[in-house]
């Protein structure tokens, strides 16, 4: 049987670059080499695409983050420059070998390479937000995960909440503030937030993941600092009312038009909330799978997960995060490309549901090919 050539796309320009390296290392380590030929395509922090000389191997996000902090800030230049052909073509990507010495100095050798499917393992903006997905749609190539719309909605927490509310899903009270509005009227907006939400509040950049730029504000001075921090990462800021005595529950979804939900898990953060350090650097956070929930609550978590998945027209995979108070379940957010190491919540939830990591990769590739084949049946002309 011919092996499928899978382009694993990782790295990226977002603040979650290092997390992506760890996720991609796990994907490379677990793709069945009898079925797949993985191709490592790395996007540097400056946006340059390259065929990596070797794939990433460190599956611990904490180790990757620490390594990046110790290294010089300049981007890596290993690997041949590569460009995706943004139209249907037998050559999906073009690699460019620029000669810098000898008789061929100043010349370039261009080589085409065909891929059967792209596996984006990109977290955050410029990868999980519909931008890469749009490029892959132009190239008309199968790719793992959500399409353009679901990726964009899943990245923008403010728009996501609007869609969830329209679908009848329970969301906690929140407000969305544009950065220019905040800069023009800090005191007035702070007063309005205090009246409508009250303390404590969680302040987040609308378009970022991995809890980057998130703060918990318990008083006006903390709110001012939190808004400034979130505004440094995005032009749109989401402010949420804290849910009292909330438990953090997560559920994984897998599928296209008929998705399945995993068992639910619970995160007990080592800090006051599950911020970037608690997720990736501290060792004190705990994960309980399956979560200690009554049967009705567990079933409701799964039901809401599937509704959230369908509400944004998601495909492939997603992790849905909940805040569970003693009285009510709130859908907090949905991640279209969740952390994907072997110890990430998404893969652990499916392992506890009977789908191990290699089988999970097989399912995701198959789902991407099925979705792509279905799109090829659409008419693109009226003549």
Residue pairs with C-beta under 8 A, 6 or more apart in sequence:
1 35
3 33
3 34
3 35
3 36
3 37
4 35
4 36
4 37
4 116
4 117
4 365
5 36
5 37
5 39
5 113
5 114
5 115
5 116
5 117
6 31
6 36
6 37
6 38
6 39
6 115
6 116
6 117
6 118
6 119
6 365
7 38
7 39
7 41
7 92
7 93
7 115
7 117
7 118
7 119
8 24
8 27
8 28
8 31
8 38
8 39
8 40
8 41
8 55
8 119
8 121
9 41
9 43
9 118
9 119
9 120
9 121
9 122
9 127
9 132
10 20
10 21
10 23
10 24
10 27
10 40
10 41
10 42
10 43
10 56
10 121
10 122
11 17
11 20
11 21
11 24
11 42
11 43
11 44
11 45
11 122
12 20
12 43
12 45
12 122
12 123
12 124
12 126
12 127
13 43
13 45
13 46
13 47
13 125
13 126
13 127
14 122
14 123
14 124
14 125
14 126
14 127
14 128
14 208
15 124
15 208
15 210
15 212
15 213
15 233
16 123
16 124
16 208
16 209
16 210
16 212
17 45
17 68
18 61
18 64
18 65
18 68
19 61
19 64
19 65
19 123
19 210
19 280
19 339
20 121
20 122
20 123
20 127
21 56
21 58
21 64
22 56
22 58
22 59
22 60
22 61
22 63
22 64
22 339
22 341
23 61
23 121
23 123
23 339
23 340
23 341
23 344
24 40
24 55
24 56
24 121
24 340
25 55
25 56
25 57
25 58
25 59
25 341
26 59
26 340
26 341
26 342
26 344
26 347
26 357
27 38
27 119
27 121
27 340
27 361
28 38
28 40
28 55
28 56
28 57
29 57
29 59
29 342
30 342
30 357
30 358
30 361
31 38
31 358
31 361
32 358
32 361
32 362
35 362
36 365
38 55
39 51
39 113
39 115
40 51
40 52
40 54
40 55
40 56
41 49
41 50
41 51
41 52
41 82
41 93
42 49
42 50
42 51
42 52
42 76
42 79
43 49
43 50
43 122
43 126
43 127
44 50
44 75
44 76
44 77
45 75
46 75
47 126
48 75
48 81
49 81
49 82
49 83
49 84
50 77
50 78
50 79
50 80
50 81
50 82
51 79
51 80
51 82
51 93
51 95
52 78
52 79
53 78
53 79
56 64
58 64
58 67
59 341
59 342
59 343
60 341
61 279
61 280
61 339
61 341
62 280
62 281
65 280
65 281
66 281
80 95
80 96
80 97
81 95
81 96
81 97
81 98
82 93
82 94
82 95
82 96
83 93
83 94
83 96
84 92
84 93
84 135
84 136
84 139
85 91
85 92
85 93
85 94
85 139
86 135
86 138
86 139
87 138
87 139
87 140
88 139
88 140
89 139
90 112
90 114
91 112
91 113
91 114
92 113
92 114
92 115
92 118
92 139
92 141
93 112
93 113
93 115
94 110
94 111
94 112
94 113
95 110
95 111
95 112
95 113
96 108
96 109
96 110
97 108
97 109
97 110
97 111
98 107
98 108
99 105
99 106
99 107
99 108
99 109
115 141
116 142
116 369
117 141
117 142
117 143
117 144
117 365
117 368
117 369
117 372
118 136
118 141
118 142
118 143
118 144
119 143
119 144
119 364
119 365
119 368
120 127
120 128
120 132
120 133
120 136
120 143
120 144
120 145
120 337
121 337
121 340
122 128
122 132
122 337
123 209
123 210
123 337
123 339
124 155
124 208
124 209
124 210
124 212
125 131
125 155
125 207
125 208
126 132
127 337
128 151
128 154
128 155
128 209
128 335
128 336
128 337
129 151
129 152
129 155
129 156
129 207
130 147
130 148
130 149
130 151
130 152
130 155
133 143
133 145
133 146
133 147
133 148
133 151
134 148
136 143
137 147
137 148
141 372
142 368
142 369
142 371
142 372
142 373
143 368
143 372
144 316
144 317
144 364
144 365
144 367
144 368
145 151
145 315
145 316
145 317
145 336
145 337
145 364
145 368
146 154
146 312
146 314
146 315
146 316
146 317
146 318
146 336
146 337
147 313
147 315
149 312
149 313
150 312
150 313
150 314
150 315
150 336
151 336
152 159
153 159
153 160
153 163
153 312
154 160
154 312
154 314
154 318
154 334
154 335
154 336
155 207
155 209
155 336
156 206
156 207
156 236
157 204
157 206
157 207
157 238
157 333
158 174
158 176
158 206
158 236
158 238
159 206
160 312
160 333
160 334
161 171
161 174
161 238
163 311
163 312
164 171
164 308
164 311
164 331
165 171
166 311
167 307
167 308
167 311
168 307
169 304
169 307
169 308
169 311
169 331
170 304
170 328
170 329
170 330
170 331
171 330
171 331
171 332
172 240
172 241
172 243
172 323
172 330
172 332
173 196
173 197
173 240
173 241
174 197
174 238
174 239
174 240
174 241
175 192
175 193
175 196
175 197
175 238
175 239
176 206
176 236
176 237
176 238
176 239
177 189
177 193
177 227
177 236
177 237
177 238
177 239
178 235
178 236
178 237
179 231
179 234
179 235
179 236
179 237
180 235
181 189
182 189
182 227
182 231
182 237
183 231
186 224
186 227
189 227
190 220
190 223
190 224
190 227
193 201
193 223
193 239
194 220
194 223
197 239
197 240
197 241
198 241
199 217
199 218
199 219
199 223
199 242
200 216
200 217
200 218
200 242
201 216
201 217
201 223
201 226
201 239
201 240
201 241
201 242
202 214
202 215
202 216
202 217
202 239
202 240
202 242
202 273
203 214
203 215
203 216
203 217
203 223
203 226
203 227
203 229
203 230
203 237
203 238
203 239
203 240
204 213
204 214
204 230
204 237
204 238
204 239
204 240
205 212
205 213
205 214
205 230
205 231
205 233
205 234
205 236
205 237
205 238
206 234
206 236
206 237
206 238
207 234
207 236
208 233
208 234
209 335
210 276
210 279
210 280
210 339
211 273
211 274
211 275
211 276
211 278
211 279
212 233
212 276
213 229
213 230
213 232
213 233
213 234
214 230
214 273
214 275
214 276
215 222
215 225
215 226
215 229
215 230
216 222
216 226
216 242
216 272
216 273
217 223
217 225
217 226
227 237
227 239
230 237
230 238
231 237
243 323
243 325
243 330
244 325
245 325
245 326
246 323
246 324
246 325
246 330
247 266
247 291
247 323
247 324
247 325
248 266
248 267
248 268
248 269
248 274
248 321
248 322
248 323
248 324
249 264
249 265
249 266
249 267
249 291
249 293
249 301
249 321
249 322
249 323
249 324
249 329
250 264
250 265
250 266
250 267
250 319
250 320
250 321
250 322
250 345
250 349
251 261
251 262
251 263
251 264
251 265
251 301
251 302
251 305
251 319
251 320
251 322
251 349
252 261
252 262
252 305
252 317
252 318
252 319
252 320
252 338
252 345
252 346
252 349
252 350
252 353
253 259
253 260
253 261
253 262
253 305
253 306
253 309
253 314
253 317
253 318
253 319
253 320
254 260
254 262
254 316
254 317
254 350
254 355
254 360
254 363
254 364
254 367
255 309
255 315
255 316
255 367
256 315
256 316
256 367
256 370
256 371
259 306
259 309
259 310
259 314
261 301
261 302
261 303
261 305
261 306
262 302
262 349
262 350
262 352
262 353
262 355
263 289
263 290
263 291
263 298
263 349
263 352
263 353
264 290
264 291
264 293
264 298
264 301
264 302
264 349
265 287
265 288
265 289
265 290
265 291
265 345
265 348
265 349
265 352
266 287
266 288
266 289
266 291
266 292
267 274
267 285
267 286
267 287
267 345
268 285
268 286
268 287
268 288
269 275
269 278
269 285
270 278
270 282
270 283
270 284
270 285
270 286
271 277
271 278
271 282
271 285
274 285
278 284
278 285
279 285
279 339
287 345
287 348
289 348
289 349
289 352
290 298
290 352
291 298
293 301
297 324
297 329
300 329
301 322
301 329
304 320
304 322
304 329
304 331
305 320
308 318
308 320
308 331
308 334
309 318
309 320
309 334
312 334
314 334
314 336
315 367
315 371
316 336
316 364
316 367
316 368
316 371
317 336
317 337
317 338
317 346
317 364
318 334
318 335
318 336
318 338
319 334
319 335
319 338
319 345
319 346
319 349
320 331
320 333
320 334
320 335
321 331
321 332
321 333
321 334
321 335
322 329
322 330
322 331
322 332
323 329
323 330
323 332
324 330
338 344
338 345
338 346
339 345
339 346
340 346
340 347
341 347
342 357
347 357
347 360
350 356
350 360
351 357
355 363
